[in-house]
Amino acid sequence: MRRLEMRIHGRVQGVFFRAETRRAARAFGVVGMVRNEPNGAVHVIAEGPESVLRQLKTFCHKGPPSAIVHDVEESWQKPTGSFHEFEITY
């Protein structure tokens, strides 16, 4: 089990990025959260098997059809176990 934290930059707010990330994360069976940041980025924290987190990472590098991703900052860590499902937070 691993924890992946990402900040996605580009045209990622107002294009269903959070909703589609939640859908993908739940389909992959990982837990965590996604939220918009004041600077226009989207922040994702996900915990699960590394191979599955890599699939979520691949999704976040592209996003939904109307998103334009310019950069993804990522950080791999040990999981904290603080999440029970994958949710959109505010």
C-alpha positions in Angstrom: 0.0 0.0 0.0 1.2 3.5 -0.9 0.0 7.1 -0.7 0.1 9.3 -3.8 -0.3 13.1 -3.5 -0.7 15.1 -6.7 -1.3 18.7 -7.6 -2.6 19.0 -11.2 -2.1 22.3 -13.0 -3.8 23.6 -16.2 -7.4 24.1 -17.1 -8.6 21.7 -14.5 -11.3 23.6 -12.6 -14.8 23.9 -14.0 -14.3 20.9 -16.3 -15.6 18.1 -14.1 -12.0 17.1 -13.1 -12.9 16.4 -9.5 -16.0 14.3 -10.3 -14.2 12.3 -13.0 -11.2 11.7 -10.6 -13.6 10.5 -7.9 -15.3 8.2 -10.5 -11.9 6.8 -11.6 -10.6 6.4 -8.1 -13.7 4.5 -7.0 -13.5 2.3 -10.0 -9.9 1.5 -9.2 -10.8 0.8 -5.6 -8.6 3.5 -3.9 -9.5 5.8 -1.1 -8.6 9.5 -0.6 -9.9 12.9 -1.7 -9.8 15.5 -4.5 -10.4 19.2 -4.1 -9.9 22.5 -6.0 -7.2 24.8 -4.7 -7.4 28.6 -4.7 -4.5 28.9 -7.2 -6.6 27.0 -9.8 -4.9 23.6 -9.3 -6.6 20.4 -8.3 -5.2 18.5 -5.3 -5.5 14.7 -5.1 -4.5 12.4 -2.2 -5.0 8.7 -2.9 -4.1 5.5 -1.0 -4.0 2.0 -2.3 -1.8 -0.5 -4.1 1.0 1.2 -6.1 0.0 -0.4 -9.4 -3.5 1.0 -9.1 -2.3 4.4 -8.0 -0.2 4.5 -11.1 -3.4 4.0 -13.2 -5.0 6.9 -11.3 -1.9 9.0 -12.0 -2.1 8.2 -15.7 -5.8 9.4 -15.6 -4.8 12.6 -13.8 -2.2 13.4 -16.5 -5.0 13.6 -19.0 -8.2 14.3 -17.1 -11.7 14.5 -18.6 -12.1 15.5 -22.2 -12.5 19.3 -21.6 -9.4 19.5 -19.2 -6.0 20.7 -20.3 -3.3 19.4 -18.0 0.0 21.3 -18.1 1.8 19.8 -15.1 1.4 17.2 -12.4 3.4 17.5 -9.2 3.5 14.2 -7.4 4.8 12.8 -4.1 4.8 9.2 -3.0 4.5 8.4 0.7 3.6 5.8 3.2 -0.2 5.5 3.6 -1.8 7.1 6.7 -5.0 5.0 6.6 -7.0 8.2 7.3 -9.4 7.7 4.4 -12.3 5.2 4.1 -13.6 6.1 0.7 -12.7 8.5 -2.1 -14.5 11.9 -1.8 -14.6 15.4 -3.2 -13.7 17.8 -0.4 -14.1 21.6 -0.2 
